[in-house]
Amino acid sequence: MRRFKKSEFDVITECPDQGAVKWLAGAEDSVSYLKANAENDELVIYASAKSVLIHGVLAPTSKVSPPDGHDLQYGSIPFADDCWAIQRAWGGGQGHRMYLEPPLSSCCSKSFEGGEKLIYRRSFDGVQQDSTPIELSQKLVHSLNLYFVPERKAYCRLDRRGEIEDVIKIIQYESADVWEGLDVVTILRKDLDKFMALSETSLVLLFDFTRVRRGNFRGWGEIERYERNEPDLFYHGGMDGQGSFANGAIIVRSKVTVDELVQAWKDEEDPKTRQYAIFKIYDRKNKANVETSCAPEFLSNYFQESDLPWEVSPAFFRPEVLLRFKADPERFTLEDRSITCRNAWHLKTFDINEAGQVHSYIGYLANLPYEEQLYWQSFNEWPDGSISKRAHKTDILGEWDTAYDPLNALKHTINKLDKSPPEWWNPRGEALSAATRYPATDSSKEWADEILALDQLLVEGFLVKPLRKQAEAAGCKLDATWGTLKVMQEVLVAKGRSEAEAKAVVAPMQKVHGLRTDVRGHATTDKKRKAEIDARTKHGSFRSHFTQLAAECDKALNVVLSAFDIVLES
């Protein structure tokens, strides 16, 4: 893709130390930049910099077919500050009048009648201290479904992969010296082409390239003038011994038609043009491991008489398939049994079996974009066992799964606690809850990340000052260095638990907090390695260890709530 490159733009704005005389006399060379820009995949539609002014306006295609080169160059041209206005007029035998005037109304060039302004620059005199902001046509922005993202300095949307795409970029370099400042606006060509085709307009880039020595220019002397007329390009210029200029307009027409846009839409929805990946699956109908395409014509359902595999035949994957989704929570929503990629796709269900394999059904995989199918295919493997008991019960038997899930139970309790928090509880919020999940792989990093998340979800929810206040009110003597969980232990003793019982209650939470320090904090490598070995040795896997830890924490939290006589709404 041919994108905007500032280094190429600098060539037409910066006077070089070597070859300055040639550069000052070569304003017409800047026209070559505009010709190249007209063929780029990212177009400059506005630029204000040293030696350069480019201002793009959409003119009705009918008004510039054929174009009137003289009108485009010498007519009254639109300026960036030309915008919507309420006008007041008097005279002409009509008395006092008020009316709404659209942009380009004061422009005497017939080429722009009925056209569209793209760039607006309005000054708030006496109030605004910074540089004049750049505003975009709302008609353009809304039509292309764009949203301004300040940190990207661009109008963006989500593409079909769920990634943020910069469509219109605003590139600015501010300087105390106005002469040194730079403002550039670019747009992706494919999007502007679509808008121009549908609005029956063409882009006219009005330009003025003036190269003179700063501080030494005293007006033009004897100018050597010229005028150029090419297809869709019209400009005039001149030069003398101290500098040069080129002024005119270039027309950029849409490369697509409305009919082509409609045909592309039809092609997108044509099932014959869709691609499907091949997966290893367990064919539940024929009780065999097979490889098959996930295309609908290779699958069947319960209501069809066919030897083809059912759509609910499971495909199995290495657990690492989930790491991509866990690593990018801004783009992916990873629920307990489903995955959603914003604005792009949704995997209705998945689960993890006792062998640690992730599994989903081939019929659901068929609904993913082809590129996403290929991603899942790269982790596809033959089954090491059946689907999970939970999946069999809910997906195959169609029954509710009532089995105890410790992490979900803990999250449920915390969610209810968030809604009516006592003074010693800091609500955790949905985002923190969603970010806490079971480890899917045997990766020590993933396990450490989930330990950190569990600590943040539960242990960091307790507020030490209110707990200390309660303990002291009950007559407990507290050490000033004690942390939250030690203070909690003393409160439990004050509320009637034995010291041994109180220690047992806070022990799982202390274990989580200690593990966080060992595996994610600044502990030594030896401590981290010992924690990993203990988890694997005693529980077989990081996932099993985490599950047990979550169960102990869930039990502990409920004992704490009972001790504080807190009854949560069901």
SULWOPE-V377392 format. One record per residue. OMEGA is omega in radians with two decimals (* if undefined). BURIAL is 1 if it has 24 or more other ideal C-beta (glycine too) atoms within 12 Angstrom, else 0. Layout:
omega->OMEGA burial->BURIAL
omega->OMEGA burial->BURIAL
This chain:
omega->-3.13 burial->0
omega->-3.06 burial->0
omega->3.04 burial->0
omega->3.09 burial->1
omega->-3.11 burial->0
omega->-3.14 burial->0
omega->3.11 burial->0
omega->3.12 burial->0
omega->-3.12 burial->1
omega->-3.12 burial->1
omega->-3.10 burial->1
omega->-3.14 burial->1
omega->-3.01 burial->1
omega->3.06 burial->1
omega->-3.09 burial->1
omega->3.08 burial->0
omega->3.09 burial->0
omega->3.13 burial->0
omega->-3.10 burial->0
omega->-3.10 burial->0
omega->3.12 burial->0
omega->-3.12 burial->0
omega->-3.12 burial->1
omega->-3.12 burial->1
omega->-2.98 burial->1
omega->3.11 burial->1
omega->-3.13 burial->1
omega->3.11 burial->1
omega->-3.13 burial->1
omega->3.12 burial->1
omega->3.09 burial->1
omega->3.08 burial->1
omega->3.14 burial->1
omega->3.10 burial->1
omega->3.12 burial->0
omega->3.12 burial->1
omega->-3.12 burial->1
omega->3.14 burial->1
omega->-3.09 burial->0
omega->3.04 burial->1
omega->3.06 burial->0
omega->-3.02 burial->1
omega->2.91 burial->1
omega->3.13 burial->1
omega->3.06 burial->1
omega->3.07 burial->1
omega->3.06 burial->1
omega->-3.07 burial->1
omega->3.07 burial->1
omega->3.03 burial->1
omega->-3.02 burial->1
omega->2.91 burial->1
omega->3.09 burial->1
omega->-3.11 burial->1
omega->-3.11 burial->1
omega->3.09 burial->1
omega->3.07 burial->1
omega->3.10 burial->1
omega->3.06 burial->1
omega->-3.12 burial->1
omega->3.14 burial->1
omega->-3.12 burial->0
omega->-3.12 burial->1
omega->3.11 burial->1
omega->-0.06 burial->0
omega->-3.12 burial->0
omega->3.03 burial->1
omega->-3.06 burial->1
omega->-3.13 burial->1
omega->3.14 burial->0
omega->-3.12 burial->1
omega->-3.10 burial->1
omega->-2.94 burial->1
omega->3.09 burial->0
omega->3.09 burial->1
omega->-2.99 burial->0
omega->3.10 burial->1
omega->3.10 burial->1
omega->-3.07 burial->1
omega->-3.11 burial->1
omega->3.08 burial->0
omega->-3.06 burial->1
omega->3.09 burial->1
omega->-3.10 burial->0
omega->2.97 burial->0
omega->-3.07 burial->0
omega->3.05 burial->0
omega->-3.09 burial->0
omega->3.10 burial->0
omega->3.07 burial->0
omega->-3.12 burial->0
omega->3.14 burial->0
omega->-3.10 burial->0
omega->3.13 burial->0
omega->-3.13 burial->0
omega->3.12 burial->0
omega->2.99 burial->0
omega->-3.12 burial->0
omega->3.12 burial->0
omega->-3.10 burial->0
omega->3.14 burial->0
omega->3.05 burial->0
omega->3.11 burial->1
omega->-3.12 burial->1
omega->-3.12 burial->0
omega->-3.14 burial->0
omega->-3.08 burial->1
omega->3.14 burial->0
omega->-3.12 burial->1
omega->-3.13 burial->0
omega->-3.06 burial->1
omega->3.12 burial->1
omega->-3.12 burial->1
omega->-3.11 burial->1
omega->-3.08 burial->1
omega->2.97 burial->1
omega->3.08 burial->1
omega->-3.06 burial->1
omega->3.09 burial->1
omega->3.06 burial->1
omega->-3.10 burial->1
omega->-3.13 burial->0
omega->3.06 burial->0
omega->-2.97 burial->0
omega->3.08 burial->0
omega->-3.10 burial->0
omega->-3.08 burial->0
omega->-3.09 burial->0
omega->-3.09 burial->0
omega->3.11 burial->0
omega->-3.11 burial->0
omega->-3.09 burial->0
omega->3.09 burial->0
omega->3.11 burial->1
omega->-3.13 burial->1
omega->3.04 burial->1
omega->3.12 burial->1
omega->3.09 burial->0
omega->3.11 burial->0
omega->-3.08 burial->1
omega->-3.11 burial->1
omega->-3.10 burial->0
omega->-3.12 burial->1
omega->3.09 burial->1
omega->-3.08 burial->0
omega->3.13 burial->1
omega->-3.12 burial->0
omega->3.10 burial->1
omega->-3.00 burial->0
omega->-3.07 burial->0
omega->3.09 burial->0
omega->-3.09 burial->0
omega->-3.07 burial->0
omega->2.96 burial->1
omega->-2.92 burial->1
omega->2.95 burial->1
omega->3.08 burial->1
omega->3.12 burial->0
omega->-3.05 burial->0
omega->3.06 burial->0
omega->-3.10 burial->0
omega->3.14 burial->1
omega->3.13 burial->0
omega->-3.13 burial->1
omega->3.06 burial->1
omega->-3.13 burial->1
omega->3.07 burial->1
omega->-3.11 burial->1
omega->3.06 burial->1
omega->-3.07 burial->1
omega->-3.08 burial->1
omega->3.02 burial->1
omega->-3.09 burial->0
omega->3.13 burial->0
omega->3.07 burial->0
omega->3.07 burial->0
omega->-3.09 burial->0
omega->-3.11 burial->0
omega->-3.06 burial->0
omega->-3.09 burial->0
omega->-3.13 burial->0
omega->3.03 burial->1
omega->3.11 burial->1
omega->3.03 burial->1
omega->3.11 burial->1
omega->3.10 burial->1
omega->3.07 burial->1
omega->-3.04 burial->1
omega->-3.08 burial->1
omega->-3.14 burial->1
omega->3.10 burial->1
omega->3.10 burial->1
omega->3.14 burial->1
omega->-3.13 burial->1
omega->-3.13 burial->1
omega->3.14 burial->1
omega->-3.08 burial->1
omega->3.14 burial->1
omega->3.13 burial->1
omega->-3.14 burial->0
omega->3.05 burial->1
omega->-3.13 burial->1
omega->3.01 burial->1
omega->3.09 burial->1
omega->3.05 burial->1
omega->-3.06 burial->1
omega->3.04 burial->1
omega->3.09 burial->1
omega->-3.12 burial->1
omega->-3.11 burial->1
omega->3.09 burial->1
omega->3.08 burial->1
omega->-3.13 burial->0
omega->3.09 burial->0
omega->-3.10 burial->0
omega->-3.05 burial->0
omega->-3.13 burial->0
omega->-3.11 burial->0
omega->-3.11 burial->0
omega->3.08 burial->0
omega->3.09 burial->0
omega->-3.02 burial->0
omega->2.98 burial->0
omega->-2.99 burial->0
omega->3.06 burial->0
omega->3.05 burial->0
omega->-3.11 burial->0
omega->3.06 burial->0
omega->3.10 burial->0
omega->3.09 burial->0
omega->3.11 burial->0
omega->3.09 burial->1
omega->-3.09 burial->1
omega->3.12 burial->1
omega->3.08 burial->1
omega->-3.12 burial->1
omega->-3.13 burial->1
omega->3.13 burial->1
omega->2.96 burial->1
omega->-3.05 burial->0
omega->-3.06 burial->0
omega->-3.13 burial->1
omega->-3.10 burial->1
omega->3.09 burial->1
omega->3.03 burial->1
omega->-3.03 burial->1
omega->3.13 burial->1
omega->-3.06 burial->1
omega->3.03 burial->1
omega->-3.11 burial->1
omega->3.08 burial->1
omega->-3.07 burial->1
omega->3.13 burial->1
omega->3.12 burial->1
omega->3.12 burial->0
omega->3.07 burial->0
omega->3.10 burial->0
omega->3.12 burial->0
omega->3.12 burial->0
omega->3.08 burial->0
omega->3.12 burial->0
omega->-3.13 burial->0
omega->3.10 burial->0
omega->3.09 burial->0
omega->3.11 burial->0
omega->-3.12 burial->0
omega->3.13 burial->0
omega->-3.07 burial->0
omega->-3.13 burial->0
omega->-3.13 burial->0
omega->-3.13 burial->0
omega->-3.11 burial->0
omega->-3.12 burial->0
omega->3.09 burial->0
omega->-3.12 burial->0
omega->3.13 burial->1
omega->3.09 burial->1
omega->-3.10 burial->0
omega->2.92 burial->1
omega->-3.12 burial->1
omega->2.92 burial->1
omega->-3.13 burial->1
omega->-3.08 burial->1
omega->-3.12 burial->1
omega->-3.06 burial->1
omega->3.07 burial->0
omega->-3.12 burial->0
omega->3.01 burial->0
omega->-3.11 burial->0
omega->2.99 burial->1
omega->-3.11 burial->0
omega->3.03 burial->1
omega->3.08 burial->1
omega->3.09 burial->1
omega->-3.08 burial->1
omega->-3.09 burial->0
omega->3.12 burial->0
omega->-3.09 burial->1
omega->3.10 burial->1
omega->3.07 burial->1
omega->-3.07 burial->0
omega->-3.01 burial->0
omega->-3.13 burial->0
omega->3.02 burial->0
omega->-3.04 burial->0
omega->3.05 burial->0
omega->-3.12 burial->0
omega->3.13 burial->1
omega->3.05 burial->1
omega->3.06 burial->1
omega->-3.14 burial->1
omega->2.99 burial->1
omega->-3.03 burial->1
omega->2.96 burial->1
omega->-3.03 burial->1
omega->-3.03 burial->1
omega->3.00 burial->1
omega->-3.05 burial->1
omega->3.14 burial->1
omega->3.13 burial->1
omega->-3.07 burial->1
omega->-3.03 burial->1
omega->-3.14 burial->1
omega->-3.09 burial->1
omega->3.11 burial->1
omega->-3.06 burial->1
omega->-3.07 burial->0
omega->-3.10 burial->0
omega->3.11 burial->1
omega->-3.10 burial->0
omega->-3.06 burial->0
omega->2.99 burial->1
omega->-3.10 burial->1
omega->3.09 burial->1
omega->-3.11 burial->1
omega->-3.09 burial->1
omega->3.12 burial->1
omega->3.14 burial->0
omega->3.09 burial->1
omega->3.01 burial->1
omega->-2.99 burial->1
omega->3.03 burial->0
omega->-3.01 burial->0
omega->-3.08 burial->1
omega->-3.12 burial->1
omega->3.02 burial->1
omega->-2.96 burial->1
omega->-3.12 burial->1
omega->2.97 burial->1
omega->3.05 burial->1
omega->3.13 burial->1
omega->-3.11 burial->1
omega->-3.07 burial->1
omega->3.11 burial->0
omega->3.12 burial->0
omega->3.13 burial->1
omega->2.99 burial->1
omega->3.11 burial->1
omega->3.03 burial->1
omega->-3.08 burial->1
omega->-3.01 burial->1
omega->3.10 burial->1
omega->3.10 burial->1
omega->3.08 burial->1
omega->3.14 burial->1
omega->-3.12 burial->1
omega->3.13 burial->1
omega->3.01 burial->1
omega->-3.05 burial->1
omega->3.14 burial->1
omega->3.11 burial->0
omega->3.05 burial->1
omega->-3.13 burial->1
omega->3.09 burial->0
omega->3.14 burial->1
omega->3.13 burial->1
omega->-3.10 burial->1
omega->3.11 burial->0
omega->-3.06 burial->1
omega->3.11 burial->1
omega->3.11 burial->1
omega->-3.08 burial->0
omega->3.00 burial->1
omega->-3.13 burial->0
omega->3.14 burial->0
omega->3.06 burial->0
omega->-3.10 burial->1
omega->3.10 burial->1
omega->3.13 burial->0
omega->-3.13 burial->1
omega->3.13 burial->1
omega->-3.09 burial->0
omega->-3.06 burial->0
omega->-3.00 burial->0
omega->-3.08 burial->1
omega->-3.12 burial->0
omega->3.13 burial->0
omega->-3.13 burial->0
omega->3.07 burial->0
omega->3.07 burial->0
omega->-3.11 burial->0
omega->3.14 burial->0
omega->-3.12 burial->0
omega->3.05 burial->0
omega->-2.99 burial->0
omega->-3.10 burial->1
omega->3.11 burial->1
omega->3.11 burial->1
omega->3.11 burial->1
omega->3.12 burial->1
omega->-3.13 burial->1
omega->3.12 burial->0
omega->3.14 burial->1
omega->3.11 burial->1
omega->3.11 burial->1
omega->3.10 burial->1
omega->3.10 burial->1
omega->-3.06 burial->1
omega->3.10 burial->0
omega->-3.01 burial->0
omega->2.97 burial->0
omega->-3.03 burial->1
omega->-3.10 burial->0
omega->-3.09 burial->1
omega->3.08 burial->1
omega->-3.08 burial->1
omega->-3.02 burial->1
omega->3.08 burial->1
omega->-3.08 burial->0
omega->-3.09 burial->0
omega->-3.14 burial->0
omega->3.10 burial->1
omega->-3.12 burial->1
omega->-3.09 burial->1
omega->-3.14 burial->1
omega->-3.05 burial->1
omega->3.03 burial->1
omega->2.97 burial->1
omega->3.14 burial->1
omega->-3.05 burial->1
omega->3.06 burial->1
omega->3.10 burial->1
omega->3.12 burial->1
omega->3.12 burial->1
omega->3.13 burial->0
omega->3.11 burial->1
omega->3.13 burial->1
omega->3.12 burial->1
omega->-3.12 burial->1
omega->3.03 burial->1
omega->3.09 burial->1
omega->-3.12 burial->1
omega->3.13 burial->1
omega->3.10 burial->1
omega->3.13 burial->1
omega->-3.12 burial->1
omega->-3.03 burial->1
omega->-2.98 burial->1
omega->-3.13 burial->1
omega->3.09 burial->1
omega->-3.14 burial->1
omega->-3.13 burial->1
omega->-2.99 burial->0
omega->-3.06 burial->1
omega->3.09 burial->0
omega->3.11 burial->0
omega->3.11 burial->1
omega->3.14 burial->1
omega->3.12 burial->0
omega->-3.13 burial->1
omega->-3.12 burial->1
omega->3.10 burial->0
omega->3.12 burial->0
omega->3.09 burial->0
omega->-3.14 burial->0
omega->3.05 burial->1
omega->-3.02 burial->0
omega->3.02 burial->1
omega->-3.10 burial->0
omega->-3.10 burial->0
omega->-3.08 burial->0
omega->3.10 burial->0
omega->-3.03 burial->1
omega->-3.03 burial->1
omega->3.08 burial->1
omega->3.09 burial->1
omega->3.09 burial->1
omega->3.13 burial->1
omega->-3.14 burial->1
omega->3.10 burial->1
omega->3.13 burial->1
omega->3.08 burial->1
omega->3.14 burial->1
omega->-3.13 burial->1
omega->2.98 burial->1
omega->3.08 burial->0
omega->3.05 burial->1
omega->-3.14 burial->0
omega->3.12 burial->0
omega->3.12 burial->0
omega->-3.13 burial->0
omega->3.10 burial->1
omega->-3.12 burial->0
omega->-3.14 burial->0
omega->-3.05 burial->1
omega->-3.07 burial->1
omega->-3.14 burial->1
omega->-3.13 burial->1
omega->3.05 burial->1
omega->3.12 burial->1
omega->3.11 burial->1
omega->-3.09 burial->1
omega->3.11 burial->1
omega->3.10 burial->1
omega->3.11 burial->1
omega->3.13 burial->1
omega->-3.07 burial->0
omega->-3.01 burial->1
omega->3.14 burial->1
omega->-3.09 burial->1
omega->-3.07 burial->0
omega->3.13 burial->0
omega->-3.14 burial->0
omega->3.10 burial->0
omega->3.14 burial->0
omega->3.12 burial->0
omega->3.13 burial->0
omega->-3.14 burial->1
omega->3.12 burial->0
omega->3.12 burial->0
omega->3.13 burial->1
omega->-3.13 burial->1
omega->3.12 burial->0
omega->-3.12 burial->0
omega->-3.12 burial->1
omega->-3.07 burial->0
omega->-3.04 burial->0
omega->-3.03 burial->0
omega->3.08 burial->0
omega->-3.14 burial->0
omega->3.08 burial->1
omega->-3.13 burial->1
omega->3.14 burial->1
omega->3.10 burial->1
omega->-3.11 burial->1
omega->3.14 burial->1
omega->3.12 burial->1
omega->3.14 burial->1
omega->3.11 burial->1
omega->3.12 burial->1
omega->3.13 burial->1
omega->3.13 burial->1
omega->3.11 burial->1
omega->3.11 burial->1
omega->-3.13 burial->1
omega->-3.12 burial->1
omega->3.14 burial->1
omega->3.06 burial->1
omega->3.11 burial->1
omega->-3.14 burial->1
omega->3.12 burial->1
omega->-3.14 burial->0
omega->3.14 burial->1
omega->-3.14 burial->1
omega->3.13 burial->0
omega->3.10 burial->0
omega->-3.11 burial->0
omega->3.09 burial->0
omega->-3.13 burial->0
omega->* burial->0
